[in-house]
Amino acid sequence: MSINVSRIVLLSSSALVSFAGFNEVTRAQQSPDVRIEQPIVVTTPSPIQRRRPAARPAPPAPPRTARPAAPRAPAAPPPPPEPVVTAPQPGTLPIVTDQFATVTVVPNEELRRTPGGTLGDVLLQKPGITGSSFAPGASSRPIVRGLDVNRVGIAENGIGANGASDLGEDHFVPVNPLTLNQLEVIRGPATLRYGSQSIGGIVNGTNNRIPEALPCVQNEPLRSYAADFPVKAPPPATTAARPCVSFETRGSLETVNNGREGAVLLDAGGGNFAIHADAFDRQTSNYRVPHYPYLTAPDPLALPFATQPGQFNGRQPNSAMRANGQSVGGSYVFNEGFFGVAYARDNSLYHIPGIDAEGHMTRIDAHQDKVTSKGEWRAQAFGIDTIRFWAGATDYRHNELGLADPFDVFSDGRRQTFTNKEEEGRAEITLMPMNLRFATLTTAVGVQGGHQRLTAPGDTLDPGNGLFDPNNNHRIAGFIFNEFKFSDWTKGQIAGRVESVDLSGTARIFPGDGALLQTPVARNYTPKSASVGLIQNLPWDLVGSVTAQYVERAPKPAELFSGGPHDATATFDIGNPNLKIEVAKSFEAGIRRNIAPFRFELTGFYTRFDGFIFRALTGETCDETIDTCTGPLGAPGATGGELQQALYSQRNATFRGVEFQSQYDVMPLWMGTFGIENQFDLVRATFADGTNVPRIPPVRVGGGVFWRDGNWLARVNLLHAFAHTQIAPIGETTTPGYNNLRAEVSYRWKAPRLTADNLSEIVVGVVGNNLLNDDIRNSVTYFPQKDEVLMPGASVKVFANIKY
């Protein structure tokens, strides 16, 4: 790996300067005015939630009786002042130190400031995370430590987002950042809670679509749910409290794509009932790029509608999109918990960039209807602390539209369809803590089950048409988490999971010479997984952690049953019905600190895969059927076509890497704080023979400066990605490095007192992205898409968030 060490040292030098501030930190903590930032609350990592104990009423004062006068004792010294809990200032780096897993958190205020309309766009620059960027702004799935689709789960409020984003990089994720209040990315042992398909991580977006609490506090009827701490329903004697309402608008304009987006959110409550409703809309035109995006100009004789260099208008062809959605939900909230249900509808119509996609005017028209439910009962009896459940049912469908004949604009129509009907549920019981003398043990047990039916028919009824035939996926699992509190400084965790996965469908087998065999296949897998973890508090407010995992993953239906064209990705995918269980053995160690003035997180990981399942381009090309493919699978003399042949197979592989991020408050300046921040991440992935795993993110290093106070945030940050040259020997090209310069200014105003005729909060700001207008290509995007699609050029986003 060729890395310019001097540049890394230069951009990361602030970390070394930051360590010199430890003595200042210790002295600052001895100040009589103790201030503690509001802790970061995450719900994704563990079924064992750490709640602050409920306040108990003070005991009644004893009756006063006359006593003889006594000599006056010297006055006792006043008690030390109680710590003052304050909300973190805008732009504060959120570091989670109380979880065994590595957790990346994107809080509400950062979601509003971040450009992009997909989860992959929002997480694109986070250490250890990137996005697939197949259709920037419309379809970009998060990639965690070089792992994606079948190894990274996507959830909303703890329930799988479903859709079809794990079946193809061109498929959108039906979770829109506009509707989220927080985004959490989990690595490590906590992923056992969600299943072996989250072996690389879980990305969970949280919002209030199923309210867990009333939206306001007694005597303050218009407090926003997201503004401060939510409260549970009042006791039965006071349920006649006044109804309350909270209303919020979110919106932005973006220059690079003429983008307009907006959302409205309504929360209301009365008595023991809370309701929520929201709606959003986002639309963009083709986005601007610095230069002509195609490294090789299209053949005008084969694709007459594809843009030639002389026709370039400064925009990425075929990259416009529009998305909208609505949701309504409600809950019954009581002292010991809640029960709620919600319905959501997501629609997206977006174009696929790239030469072949532009030449065929390819676009995807997707729709998803989803019903979800969840509840919690804090029993606090019979040895049970809490019972929780989650359930969801999804009906997803999208049509891939385009020209059947690239010469005939009237041949536009449906080329392929994907459908997913899926149901899932999860239930957990957390037991009361048990004193083992050497430790306090808290145990959580759970079950999870689901069923999925997938179809992907093509545009004809011919045998073998479409990507795969209808197939079914049944799964049931049980898991257990044991957390040992040895002391206030030391905690341990042991977790395990056993699954049963039944897959049935029709396998498409290609023996060679253009032949196609179709045979029913039923496979049963029993993946078993386990993990151990340790958290140790250290001096100087440091927290160290080590985790080890053994995880088995069953193949997904697309990996077994694929055998046909996928028009939007311009590939001819070939599955393997004989794939075996994939095994990952991983180790992770980290050290973190979340106390000002120096916050940081440093993590190293190593994962060895036995039987790593991957889809690799073979270098051959195909048309719509296997007999047209070049190479041994096609008919003799076949000349191929415009689709890249991609084959699912298994090999042993090793992933290792490092992630670092920090933020240092250098000094007070004016009425706020001036500071520096930086980040670094590296992922290296090789097969057992030393060749490179395809589609791995580049080495990245970045840094910047900021100034903030309780209302203002100003920041300038540069992220440099090195050229990615560790590529697979077939079907992949090198990716040049780039520099992404970002700058932002935002202002937040909060009402000093909430009243019925008053706004509660206003946040406005301006964010600039890729201000150097650099050519940015994403190394994790499939060839040839990467060489045909540039990321958006210089852009300015203006946003406003208003709460009533």
C-alpha positions in Angstrom: 0.0 0.0 0.0 1.5 3.3 -1.1 0.6 6.0 1.4 2.1 9.5 1.8 3.1 9.3 5.5 3.9 13.0 5.7 0.4 14.0 4.7 -1.1 11.7 7.3 1.2 13.1 10.0 0.3 16.7 9.0 -3.4 16.2 8.9 -3.5 14.1 12.1 -1.1 16.1 14.2 -3.9 17.6 16.1 -4.4 14.3 17.9 -0.9 14.5 19.3 -1.5 18.1 20.4 -4.7 17.0 22.0 -3.1 14.4 24.3 -1.1 17.3 25.9 -4.4 18.7 27.2 -5.0 15.8 29.6 -3.5 17.8 32.6 -5.7 20.7 31.7 -8.7 18.4 31.7 -7.9 17.1 35.1 -7.6 20.6 36.5 -10.8 21.7 34.8 -12.8 18.8 36.4 -11.8 20.1 39.8 -13.8 23.4 39.2 -16.5 23.9 41.8 -19.0 24.6 39.0 -19.4 21.1 37.7 -21.2 20.8 34.3 -22.0 17.5 32.7 -23.2 17.1 29.1 -26.4 15.3 28.5 -25.4 11.6 27.8 -25.8 10.2 24.4 -28.7 7.7 24.4 -28.6 4.8 22.0 -31.1 2.0 21.7 -29.7 -0.2 19.0 -26.6 -1.9 20.5 -28.0 -4.0 23.4 -31.3 -5.4 24.8 -30.0 -4.4 28.2 -30.9 -0.8 28.6 -29.3 1.4 31.2 -32.0 3.6 32.7 -31.5 6.2 35.4 -33.4 5.3 38.5 -36.7 7.0 38.9 -36.8 9.8 41.4 -38.5 8.9 44.7 -40.6 11.3 46.7 -38.9 12.6 49.9 -40.2 10.9 53.1 -42.7 13.1 55.2 -41.1 15.2 57.8 -41.6 13.9 61.4 -43.9 16.0 63.7 -42.2 18.8 65.4 -42.0 18.6 69.2 -40.7 21.1 71.7 -37.3 20.3 73.0 -35.1 22.0 75.5 -32.6 24.4 74.1 -29.2 22.9 73.4 -25.8 24.4 72.7 -25.6 25.4 69.0 -23.4 23.0 67.1 -21.0 24.4 64.5 -22.6 24.7 61.1 -22.0 21.8 58.8 -20.2 22.6 55.6 -22.5 23.0 52.6 -22.9 20.0 50.4 -21.0 20.0 47.1 -23.1 21.5 44.2 -25.1 19.1 42.1 -23.7 18.6 38.6 -25.5 20.7 36.0 -26.6 18.6 33.0 -26.4 20.7 29.8 -27.2 19.8 26.2 -24.1 19.4 24.0 -23.3 22.4 21.9 -23.9 22.1 18.1 -21.2 20.1 16.3 -20.0 18.2 19.4 -18.5 14.9 18.4 -20.7 12.2 19.9 -18.6 9.4 21.4 -20.4 6.4 23.0 -18.4 4.8 25.8 -20.9 2.6 27.7 -21.4 0.0 25.0 -19.4 -3.1 24.1 -19.9 -2.4 20.4 -18.4 0.5 18.4 -21.2 2.9 17.9 -21.3 5.8 15.4 -24.1 8.3 16.2 -25.5 11.0 13.9 -27.7 13.2 16.1 -30.7 15.2 14.9 -28.9 18.5 14.5 -26.2 16.8 12.3 -28.8 15.0 10.2 -30.3 18.4 9.3 -26.9 19.9 8.3 -25.6 16.9 6.2 -26.1 17.0 2.4 -27.6 14.1 0.7 -30.9 12.3 0.6 -29.9 8.7 1.5 -28.4 6.9 4.4 -25.2 6.2 2.4 -24.9 10.0 1.6 -25.3 10.9 5.3 -22.7 8.4 6.5 -20.3 8.8 3.5 -17.5 10.6 5.4 -17.8 8.8 8.8 -14.7 6.8 9.8 -15.1 3.1 8.8 -18.2 3.9 6.8 -19.0 4.9 3.2 -21.8 4.5 0.7 -22.3 2.5 -2.4 -23.2 5.6 -4.4 -24.6 3.7 -7.3 -27.1 6.5 -7.9 -25.8 9.4 -5.7 -28.6 11.2 -3.9 -31.1 8.4 -4.8 -29.6 5.0 -4.1 -26.6 4.7 -1.8 -26.5 1.9 0.8 -24.1 2.2 3.7 -20.9 0.1 3.6 -19.3 -0.7 6.9 -15.6 -1.7 7.0 -15.7 -2.8 3.4 -18.9 -5.0 3.9 -22.2 -4.3 2.4 -25.7 -5.6 1.3 -25.9 -9.1 2.8 -23.7 -8.3 5.8 -25.0 -4.9 6.8 -28.5 -4.7 8.1 -30.8 -1.6 7.7 -33.4 -1.0 10.3 -35.9 1.7 11.3 -36.9 1.8 15.0 -35.5 -1.6 15.5 -37.4 -3.3 12.6 -35.8 -4.2 9.3 -36.2 -1.6 6.6 -36.7 -4.4 4.1 -37.3 -3.2 0.5 -34.8 -4.7 -1.9 -31.6 -2.7 -1.3 -29.7 -5.9 -0.4 -30.5 -7.4 -3.8 -28.8 -4.8 -5.8 -26.8 -1.6 -5.3 -29.2 0.2 -7.6 -32.1 -0.3 -5.2 -33.1 2.5 -2.8 -33.2 2.1 1.0 -36.8 2.9 2.1 -35.6 5.0 5.1 -35.4 8.7 4.4 -33.0 10.9 6.6 -35.6 13.7 6.5 -37.9 11.8 8.9 -35.2 10.6 11.3 -34.3 12.0 14.7 -31.1 10.0 15.1 -29.0 7.5 13.2 -26.9 4.8 14.8 -24.3 2.4 13.2 -23.3 -0.6 15.3 -20.4 -2.9 14.9 -19.3 -5.8 17.1 -21.2 -8.2 19.4 -24.5 -6.2 19.5 -25.2 -7.3 15.9 -26.1 -10.7 17.2 -29.4 -9.1 18.4 -30.4 -8.6 14.8 -29.1 -11.7 13.0 -26.1 -13.1 11.1 -27.1 -11.1 8.1 -25.8 -8.1 10.0 -22.4 -9.6 10.5 -20.7 -6.4 9.4 -22.9 -4.0 11.2 -26.4 -2.7 11.7 -27.6 0.8 10.6 -30.7 1.9 12.6 -32.6 5.1 12.1 -34.9 6.2 14.9 -37.9 8.5 14.8 -41.2 9.0 16.6 -43.4 7.2 14.2 -44.4 4.9 17.0 -44.4 7.2 20.0 -42.7 5.8 23.2 -43.7 8.8 25.4 -46.0 11.7 25.5 -44.8 14.7 23.5 -44.9 17.2 26.3 -44.4 17.8 30.0 -47.1 18.7 32.4 -47.7 22.5 32.6 -45.7 23.0 29.5 -48.1 21.8 26.8 -46.1 22.6 23.7 -42.7 21.0 24.5 -41.4 19.2 21.4 -40.8 15.5 21.7 -37.3 15.8 20.3 -36.4 19.0 22.1 -35.7 17.6 25.6 -36.3 14.5 27.6 -39.6 12.8 26.8 -41.7 11.8 29.7 -44.0 8.8 30.3 -47.7 9.2 30.8 -48.8 10.8 34.1 -50.2 8.6 36.9 -53.9 7.7 36.5 -54.9 10.4 39.0 -53.6 13.1 36.7 -54.6 11.8 33.3 -56.9 14.8 32.8 -53.9 16.9 32.0 -54.3 19.2 29.1 -53.7 17.8 25.6 -50.5 18.9 23.9 -49.3 19.3 20.4 -45.9 19.7 18.8 -45.3 20.6 15.1 -42.1 20.7 13.2 -41.0 21.6 9.7 -37.7 20.6 8.0 -36.6 21.9 4.6 -33.6 22.7 2.4 -32.5 23.9 -1.0 -29.3 22.6 -2.8 -27.5 24.2 -5.7 -25.7 21.3 -7.2 -28.9 19.5 -8.3 -31.6 22.2 -7.9 -32.7 20.1 -5.0 -35.8 20.9 -2.9 -36.8 18.8 0.1 -39.2 19.3 2.9 -40.9 17.5 5.7 -43.6 18.2 8.3 -43.9 16.3 11.5 -46.8 16.4 14.0 -46.9 14.9 17.5 -49.9 15.2 19.8 -50.9 13.6 23.1 -53.7 13.6 25.6 -54.4 11.4 28.6 -52.5 8.2 27.9 -52.5 8.4 24.1 -49.9 9.8 21.7 -50.1 10.1 18.0 -47.6 11.0 15.3 -47.9 11.9 11.6 -45.3 13.0 9.0 -44.9 13.5 5.3 -41.9 14.4 3.2 -41.0 15.2 -0.4 -37.6 15.5 -2.1 -36.9 16.1 -5.8 -33.8 17.0 -7.8 -32.7 17.4 -11.4 -29.5 16.0 -12.9 -26.7 17.0 -10.6 -23.7 19.1 -11.7 -20.2 17.5 -12.0 -16.8 19.1 -12.5 -16.0 17.4 -15.8 -17.4 15.0 -18.4 -18.0 11.9 -16.3 -17.4 9.1 -18.8 -13.7 8.0 -18.9 -14.5 6.3 -22.2 -17.0 8.0 -24.5 -20.0 5.8 -25.5 -20.3 4.3 -29.0 -22.8 6.5 -30.8 -23.7 3.6 -33.1 -24.7 1.3 -30.2 -26.2 3.9 -27.8 -27.3 6.9 -29.8 -29.0 8.6 -26.8 -25.9 8.5 -24.6 -24.1 11.8 -24.1 -21.0 12.4 -26.2 -18.2 14.8 -25.0 -19.4 17.6 -27.3 -23.0 17.3 -25.8 -21.9 17.6 -22.2 -23.9 20.3 -20.3 -22.0 20.2 -17.0 -24.4 17.6 -15.4 -24.3 13.9 -14.7 -26.6 12.5 -17.3 -29.7 10.5 -16.1 -29.3 11.3 -12.4 -32.6 13.1 -11.5 -34.9 11.7 -8.8 -38.1 12.3 -6.8 -39.1 10.7 -3.5 -42.0 11.2 -1.1 -43.6 9.4 1.8 -46.2 9.6 4.5 -46.6 7.9 7.9 -49.2 7.9 10.8 -48.9 6.1 14.1 -50.1 6.1 17.6 -49.4 4.6 21.0 -51.1 3.9 24.3 -48.6 5.1 26.9 -48.7 4.2 30.6 -46.4 4.4 33.6 -44.8 1.0 32.9 -44.4 1.2 29.2 -46.2 1.7 25.9 -47.8 -0.2 22.9 -48.0 1.3 19.5 -48.5 0.7 15.8 -47.7 2.7 12.6 -48.2 2.7 8.9 -45.7 4.2 6.4 -45.7 4.6 2.6 -42.5 5.3 0.6 -42.3 6.2 -3.1 -39.3 6.8 -5.2 -38.7 7.4 -8.9 -35.1 7.8 -9.8 -32.8 7.6 -12.8 -29.7 5.4 -12.9 -26.5 7.2 -14.1 -24.0 5.5 -16.4 -23.5 4.9 -20.1 -25.7 1.9 -20.6 -28.3 3.2 -18.2 -28.4 6.6 -20.0 -28.5 5.0 -23.4 -31.5 2.9 -22.3 -33.1 5.8 -20.2 -33.1 3.4 -17.2 -35.0 4.4 -14.1 -36.6 2.7 -11.1 -40.1 3.3 -9.9 -40.3 1.9 -6.3 -43.1 1.7 -3.7 -43.3 0.3 -0.3 -46.1 -0.1 2.2 -45.2 -1.1 5.7 -47.0 -1.7 9.0 -44.9 -1.8 12.2 -45.6 -2.3 15.8 -43.6 -2.2 19.0 -44.1 -2.1 22.7 -42.5 -2.2 26.1 -43.6 -3.3 29.6 -41.4 -2.5 32.5 -42.8 -5.3 34.7 -40.3 -5.0 37.6 -41.8 -8.2 39.1 -41.4 -11.9 39.1 -37.8 -11.6 38.3 -38.5 -9.7 35.0 -37.3 -6.2 34.5 -38.6 -5.4 30.9 -40.5 -7.1 28.1 -40.2 -5.6 24.6 -41.4 -6.6 21.2 -41.1 -5.4 17.6 -43.1 -6.6 14.5 -43.4 -5.5 10.9 -45.0 -6.5 7.6 -43.8 -5.1 4.3 -45.1 -5.1 0.7 -42.4 -3.8 -1.6 -42.4 -3.5 -5.4 -40.3 -1.7 -8.0 -40.3 -1.7 -11.7 -37.0 -1.1 -13.7 -38.0 0.9 -16.7 -36.2 1.7 -19.9 -35.8 1.2 -23.6 -35.9 -2.3 -24.9 -34.3 -1.0 -28.1 -31.7 1.8 -27.6 -32.5 3.1 -31.1 -36.3 3.3 -30.5 -37.6 5.8 -28.0 -41.1 4.3 -28.3 -39.8 0.9 -26.9 -39.8 2.4 -23.4 -41.4 0.1 -20.8 -40.9 -2.3 -18.0 -37.8 -4.3 -18.3 -37.8 -6.0 -14.8 -39.8 -6.1 -11.6 -38.7 -6.9 -8.0 -41.2 -7.7 -5.3 -40.6 -8.4 -1.6 -43.4 -9.5 0.8 -41.8 -9.8 4.2 -43.0 -10.3 7.8 -40.7 -10.3 10.9 -40.9 -10.1 14.6 -38.6 -10.0 17.6 -39.4 -10.3 21.4 -37.0 -9.8 24.3 -37.2 -10.3 28.0 -34.6 -8.6 30.3 -34.4 -10.2 33.7 -33.8 -8.3 37.0 -30.2 -8.0 38.0 -28.8 -10.9 40.1 -26.0 -10.7 42.6 -23.4 -13.3 42.0 -21.1 -11.9 44.7 -18.3 -11.5 42.2 -20.5 -9.5 39.8 -24.0 -8.3 39.2 -25.5 -10.3 36.3 -28.2 -9.0 34.0 -29.6 -11.4 31.4 -31.7 -10.7 28.3 -33.2 -13.5 26.1 -35.0 -13.1 22.9 -36.5 -14.8 19.8 -36.7 -13.5 16.3 -38.5 -14.9 13.3 -39.4 -13.9 9.8 -40.6 -14.9 6.3 -39.7 -13.4 3.0 -41.0 -14.1 -0.5 -39.0 -12.6 -3.4 -39.7 -12.4 -7.1 -37.8 -10.8 -9.9 -39.6 -11.5 -13.2 -38.3 -10.0 -16.5 -40.3 -8.5 -19.4 -41.2 -11.9 -21.0 -42.5 -15.2 -19.8 -39.7 -17.2 -21.3 -38.0 -19.8 -19.1 -35.0 -18.3 -17.3 -36.2 -14.8 -17.9 -35.6 -12.3 -15.1 -33.0 -12.4 -12.4 -34.4 -15.3 -10.4 -37.6 -17.3 -10.0 -39.9 -16.9 -6.9 -38.3 -18.1 -3.7 -39.0 -18.2 0.0 -36.9 -17.6 3.1 -38.1 -18.8 6.5 -36.0 -18.0 9.6 -36.3 -18.4 13.3 -33.7 -17.6 16.0 -33.0 -17.4 19.7 -30.4 -15.3 21.4 -29.1 -14.5 24.8 -27.1 -11.6 26.2 -25.4 -11.8 29.7 -23.9 -8.7 31.1 -21.6 -8.9 34.2 -21.0 -5.7 36.2 -17.8 -6.6 38.2 -17.5 -3.0 39.5 -18.3 0.5 38.4 -15.1 0.4 36.3 -15.3 -3.1 34.8 -18.1 -4.8 32.8 -18.2 -7.9 30.7 -20.6 -9.5 28.2 -21.2 -12.9 26.8 -23.8 -13.4 24.0 -24.9 -16.2 21.7 -27.4 -16.8 18.9 -28.7 -19.9 17.1 -30.7 -19.7 13.9 -32.6 -22.0 11.6 -32.9 -20.8 8.0 -34.9 -22.5 5.3 -34.5 -21.4 1.7 -36.5 -22.7 -1.2 -36.6 -21.8 -4.8 -35.5 -22.7 -8.3 -31.9 -22.9 -9.0 -30.6 -21.9 -12.5 -27.6 -24.1 -13.4 -25.4 -23.3 -16.4 -23.3 -26.4 -17.3 -21.7 -24.6 -20.2 -22.1 -24.1 -24.0 -25.2 -21.9 -23.4 -27.3 -24.5 -21.7 -29.7 -23.7 -18.9 -31.0 -26.2 -16.3 -33.7 -25.3 -13.8 -34.3 -27.5 -10.7 -36.2 -27.0 -7.4 -33.8 -26.5 -4.5 -34.5 -26.5 -0.7 -31.6 -25.7 1.7 -31.6 -25.6 5.5 -28.8 -23.9 7.4 -28.3 -23.6 11.2 -25.9 -20.7 11.8 -24.5 -20.4 15.3 -22.8 -17.3 16.7 -21.2 -16.2 20.0 -19.3 -13.2 21.3 -17.5 -11.9 24.4 -16.7 -8.4 25.4 -15.1 -6.3 28.1 -15.3 -2.6 29.0 -12.7 -1.1 31.4 -12.8 2.4 32.7 -9.3 3.9 32.8 -7.6 7.0 34.3 -8.2 10.4 32.6 -11.8 9.4 31.7 -10.6 6.9 29.2 -12.6 3.8 28.4 -11.1 0.7 26.8 -12.9 -2.2 25.2 -12.1 -5.6 23.6 -14.5 -7.9 21.9 -14.3 -11.2 20.1 -16.9 -12.8 17.8 -17.6 -16.0 16.1 -20.4 -15.5 13.6 -21.9 -17.9 11.0 -24.0 -16.5 8.1 -26.4 -18.5 5.9 -26.4 -17.5 2.2 -29.2 -15.2 1.0 -31.7 -16.2 -1.8 -30.1 -14.0 -4.4 -26.7 -15.6 -3.8 -28.2 -19.1 -4.4 -30.9 -18.6 -7.0 -29.8 -15.7 -9.3 -29.3 -16.6 -12.9 -30.2 -13.8 -15.3 -29.9 -10.2 -16.3 -30.2 -7.3 -13.9 -30.8 -4.4 -16.2 -30.3 -1.5 -13.8 -26.8 -2.7 -12.8 -26.0 -3.9 -16.3 -24.9 -7.3 -15.0 -25.8 -10.9 -15.7 -25.7 -12.4 -12.2 -25.1 -16.1 -11.7 -25.8 -17.6 -8.2 -24.5 -20.8 -6.7 -27.0 -23.2 -5.1 -24.2 -25.1 -3.4 -22.9 -22.2 -1.2 -22.1 -23.2 2.3 -22.3 -21.2 5.6 -19.9 -18.3 5.8 -17.9 -18.0 9.0 -16.4 -14.9 10.4 -13.9 -14.8 13.4 -13.3 -11.3 14.5 -11.4 -9.4 17.2 -11.7 -5.7 18.0 -10.0 -3.4 20.5 -10.8 0.3 21.1 -10.1 3.2 23.5 -12.4 6.2 23.8 -13.0 9.4 25.7 -16.1 11.5 25.6 -15.2 14.3 28.0 -14.3 17.9 26.9 -11.9 19.3 26.0 -10.6 16.2 24.2 -13.0 13.6 22.8 -11.7 10.8 20.6 -12.2 7.2 19.5 -9.6 4.8 18.3 -10.5 1.3 17.1 -8.6 -1.5 15.4 -10.3 -4.7 14.0 -9.3 -8.0 12.4 -11.8 -10.4 10.8 -11.0 -13.8 9.2 -13.7 -15.2 6.9 -13.9 -18.8 6.1 -16.0 -19.2 2.9 -16.5 -15.5 2.2 -19.4 -15.2 -0.3 -18.9 -12.5 -2.9 -20.0 -11.5 -6.3 -17.2 -10.9 -8.7 -17.1 -9.8 -12.3 -15.6 -12.5 -14.5 -14.5 -10.3 -17.4 -17.1 -11.9 -19.7 -20.1 -10.1 -21.1 -23.7 -11.2 -21.9 -26.9 -10.1 -23.5 -30.2 -11.2 -22.0 -29.7 -15.0 -22.0 -26.8 -17.3 -21.0 -26.2 -18.5 -24.5 -25.2 -15.0 -25.6 -22.3 -14.9 -23.0 -18.7 -15.0 -24.0 -16.6 -17.6 -22.2 -17.2 -21.2 -21.3 -20.8 -20.7 -20.0 -22.0 -19.2 -23.3 -22.8 -20.9 -26.6 -19.8 -21.4 -28.9 -19.1 -18.3 -30.9 -21.2 -16.0 -28.7 -20.2 -12.4 -29.0 -21.5 -11.2 -25.6 -23.4 -8.0 -25.0 -23.7 -5.0 -22.8 -24.1 -6.8 -19.5 -21.1 -7.7 -17.3 -21.1 -11.3 -16.2 -21.0 -11.6 -12.3 -20.5 -14.9 -10.5 -21.2 -15.7 -6.8 -18.5 -17.8 -5.2 -16.7 -18.5 -1.9 -13.1 -17.9 -0.8 -11.3 -17.4 2.5 -10.6 -13.7 3.1 -9.2 -11.4 5.8 -10.3 -7.9 6.6 -8.4 -5.6 9.0 -8.4 -1.9 9.6 -8.2 1.1 11.9 -10.6 3.9 12.6 -9.9 7.1 14.4 -11.7 10.4 15.1 -11.1 13.2 17.6 -12.2 16.7 18.5 -10.2 19.0 20.8 -11.5 22.3 22.3 -8.3 24.3 22.0 -9.3 27.5 23.8 -12.2 29.9 24.6 -12.7 32.5 21.9 -15.2 35.3 22.2 -18.2 33.8 23.8 -17.6 30.3 22.4 -14.9 27.6 21.9 -12.3 27.3 19.1 -11.1 23.8 18.3 -9.7 21.3 15.9 -10.9 17.9 14.7 -9.5 15.0 12.6 -10.2 11.5 11.4 -8.5 8.6 9.8 -9.7 5.2 8.5 -8.2 2.3 6.7 -9.6 -1.1 5.5 -7.4 -3.8 3.9 -9.0 -6.9 2.6 -7.3 -9.8 0.8 -8.1 -13.4 -0.1 -6.0 -16.3 1.1 -3.8 -16.2 -2.0 -3.0 -12.6 -1.5 -5.2 -11.1 -4.2 -7.5 -8.2 -3.3 -11.1 -8.4 -2.4 -13.0 -6.2 -4.8 -14.7 -2.9 -4.0 -12.9 -1.8 -0.9 -12.9 1.8 0.4 -9.7 3.9 0.1 -7.5 5.1 2.9 -8.9 8.5 4.1 -7.5 11.2 6.4 -9.1 14.5 7.3 -9.0 17.4 9.6 -10.5 20.8 10.2 -11.2 23.7 12.6 -14.4 24.8 14.3 -15.9 27.5 16.5 -19.1 27.1 18.4 -21.2 28.3 21.3 -24.6 27.4 22.6 -26.2 28.8 19.4 -23.6 29.1 16.6 -21.5 26.6 14.8 -18.9 27.4 12.1 -16.7 24.7 10.7 -14.2 24.0 7.8 -13.1 20.5 7.2 -11.0 18.7 4.5 -11.2 15.0 3.8 -8.5 13.5 1.6 -8.9 10.0 0.1 -5.8 8.4 -1.3 -5.8 6.7 -4.7 -7.1 3.1 -4.4 -4.8 0.8 -6.2 -5.4 -2.5 -4.3 -7.9 -3.9 -6.8 -9.1 -7.3 -7.9 -7.3 -8.8 -10.8 -10.5 -9.0 -13.0 -13.3 -6.5 -13.4 -12.0 -3.6 -11.4 -9.9 -0.5 -12.1 -7.9 1.9 -9.9 -9.6 4.9 -8.4 -7.8 8.3 -8.2 -7.6 10.1 -4.9 -9.6 13.3 -4.2 -10.0 16.1 -1.7 -13.4 17.1 -0.3 -13.5 20.5 1.3 -16.6 21.3 3.4 -17.6 24.4 5.2 -20.7 25.2 7.2 -22.3 27.9 9.4 -25.5 27.3 11.4 -27.5 29.1 14.1 -29.9 27.6 16.7 -32.4 29.6 18.7 -34.4 28.1 21.6 -37.3 29.8 23.3 -36.4 30.6 27.0 -39.9 29.6 28.0 -42.4 27.4 26.1 -45.8 28.9 25.7 -48.8 28.1 23.5 -48.3 31.0 21.2 -44.5 30.7 20.8 -42.0 28.9 18.6 -39.8 26.5 20.6 -36.8 26.2 18.3 -35.4 27.5 15.0 -32.2 26.1 13.3 -31.0 27.7 10.1 -27.7 27.2 8.2 -25.6 27.0 5.1 -23.4 24.0 4.2 -20.9 23.8 1.3 -19.7 20.4 0.0 -16.9 19.6 -2.4 -16.0 23.2 -2.5 -12.8 22.5 -4.5 -15.1 21.0 -7.2 -12.9 18.0 -7.3 -13.5 14.9 -9.4 -14.7 12.3 -6.9 -15.2 8.7 -7.8 -16.2 6.0 -5.3 -13.9 2.9 -5.3 -16.7 0.7 -3.9 -19.0 1.2 -6.9 -19.1 -1.6 -9.4 -17.2 -1.4 -12.7 -17.9 0.1 -15.1 -20.3 2.3 -13.1 -17.3 3.8 -11.2 -15.7 5.0 -14.4 -18.9 6.5 -15.6 -20.3 8.3 -12.6 -18.8 11.3 -10.8 -20.0 12.3 -7.3 -21.7 15.7 -7.2 -19.5 18.8 -7.7 -19.3 22.0 -5.7 -22.6 22.5 -3.8 -24.2 24.8 -1.3 -27.1 23.7 0.8 -29.4 26.1 2.7 -31.6 24.5 5.4 -34.1 25.5 8.0 -35.7 23.5 10.8 -38.6 25.1 12.8 -40.4 23.6 15.8 -43.6 24.9 17.3 
